[in-house]
């Protein structure tokens, strides 16, 4: 852990470690270890205002609670801010596994410490999080301006007048008036970059972070150093199963979900270029573009891609796209810039199921044609599928599996449907009395305690069993393994075979 100036820290940002419970055996080798992008953004924002900042990444360093507590004591920061954002839709909730354990341990060992927490789960359920005795305060939405105001005060008497926070007043949980999120015209100014220099490393910058196994073409040697970067925040869509936009929340009323605050904000191409230059100088070659909808607005992505081409960074990148936002005439530009993988949200094999989950925003189109066009451009595909959407039956889930086998993309993610806090589906589940997980682990897709949402026709156990069996079917499919060997090599083929030998245990299935 390092700080920005050697001075006493005003704020220590903490990225908790939830990996072992969230990923089971996959955490040892196969799961990614991503830089804590929101901790980096908040740290740089506070540093730009003159505050002393530091980052403690318990996940990257795989610190025990005792080791973490020693680091916190050494830092002696005025304020500890636990950051539980993540690049996956469920990461904010599953990161609460480590966040709660960390905060409870620190409060026990250092009872006078001031502990604050910020993230998507907190924005979704602010009162529930604030109720935990170990949290002194919470930041609502992304927390940029609220954090600046907190650090400008004494963290005591001025809490009642600080917008955008929750705190405890004589034991009473209090949510103050909301604070705004950073507006488009202030993005470059108030979130001026990433504090990359504050991250821990072993021998060279970012070497404690590793890319997703497939992103490195199933080659473990290519996974580090690794970084992830946003060029925009948010999404203009309101899919029922997604809670990404809850971090934009500026309304404390009950019943608010991510669909009420959808929208996108962009950094300038110059801002993005400066951050890419930093990463190139740090030796990064494997890079994730974390935007929810990078392939959406060419006004913003074209200058970024053209800069990448001009600078010839040589990055191996991946980016997200919906099936219905792929523009055929721009694929050559993406490939030339170094975007070698697209993560495509296919979601379901049945068009009716897919449109219901995305509130009809998906256009009717031929998924097969889109995938073929992408692959003809020499861009590999990781396709994302969801099993257990509210209208799913065994027949429709089988259709999704069959579509995945037919498309036979270079990688596939199979998610069990979760009613994630902050999503429209979560509020729908509450209203209908549908069973929800009773632990943070229950919201983790790959955890032992994972408890997906039941459908109108299937139990949670039936959904997760189908999902796990489908995953095994896909990654042991001879046609898929043949594809891996022909595209990546024999060693990579063997790496995938080894990965498929790991079977997840599930409490709900009696394991």
Buried (B, 14 or more C-beta within 10 A) or exposed (E): BEBBEEEEBBBBBBBBBBBBBBBBBBBEBBBBBBBBBBBBBBBBBBBBBEBBBBBBBBBBBBBEBEEBBEBBEEBEBBBBBBBBBBBBBBBBBBBBBBBBBBBBBBBEBBEEBBBBBBBBBBBBBBEEBBEBEBBBBBBBBBBBBBBBBBBEEEBEEEBEEBEBBBBBEEEEBBBBEBBBBBEEEBBBEBBBBBBBBBBBBEEEBBBBBBBBBBBBBBBBEBBBBBBBBBBBBBBEBBBBBBBBBBBBBBEBEEEBBBBBBBEBBBBBBEBBBBBBEBBBEBEBBBBBBBBBBBBBBEEBBBBBBBBBEEBEBEBBBBBBBBBBBBEEEBBEBBBEBBBBBBBBBBBBBBEEBBBBBBEEBBEEEEBEEBBEEBBEBEBBBBBBBBBBBBBBBEEBBBBBBEBBBEBBBBBBBBBBBBBBBBBBBBBBBEEEEBEBBEEBBBBBBBBBBBBBBBBEEBBBBBBBBBBBEBBBBBBEBEEBBEBBBEEBBEEBBBBBBEBBEEEBEBBBBEE
